[in-house]
């Protein structure tokens, strides 16, 4: 997820919520502006790109605006933190490219 101007920092209204999200808190909807603040990014287009690429969950409400559940935002933040920790530890995962010979061992 590129386009971040600095590390992810949560605003006060979300910092405690992610640690102890209840079902009611988790279903609260955030505006695009609030999500931009949470991820400290410079452009709403980045969020739109994430939505189009299915990298970020969001809902479109009746008037066409996008809203984001607190629980979903917290989940993405947790994924980012996990990736940062793995990168800091030097963990490298080679993705399965799917190019193995499907006929290997059949001859």
Secondary structure as UniProt FT lines:
FT   HELIX           12..19
FT   HELIX           23..26
FT   STRAND          29..30
FT   HELIX           32..39
FT   HELIX           44..52
FT   TURN            53..54
FT   STRAND          59..60
FT   TURN            62..63
FT   STRAND          66..69
FT   HELIX           70..88
FT   TURN            89..90
FT   TURN            102..105
//
